Amino acid sequence: MRATEKGIVKLRNAKRNLNWDHESLIENDSKIAGVTNLELGWIANVSESSVKRFLAGKFVEKECALSIVGALNLEYSEIIGEN
């Protein structure tokens, strides 16, 4: 599955706005806005390379796409469209 151009924009915005709790990585309990591709892959239980491919509009397996979209709390139909 591939994301549409509009879907890619939504994915990137959601990724940038996702709050990730880094308390295990830093001393204070602050939340940091935005996540790396590696972190999003960990959250979605997919590889970093799958995240990179999907955010670039390239093909990934449907299960990967569903996991990434779900991890970003987006609707699959908004991202994929009619591919």
Protein Blocks (a to p, Z undefined) as FASTA:
>chain_A
ZZdfklmmmmmmmmmmpccdfklmpmblcdcehidfklmmmmnopafklmmmmmnopacd
fklmmmmmmmnopafklmnmpZZ
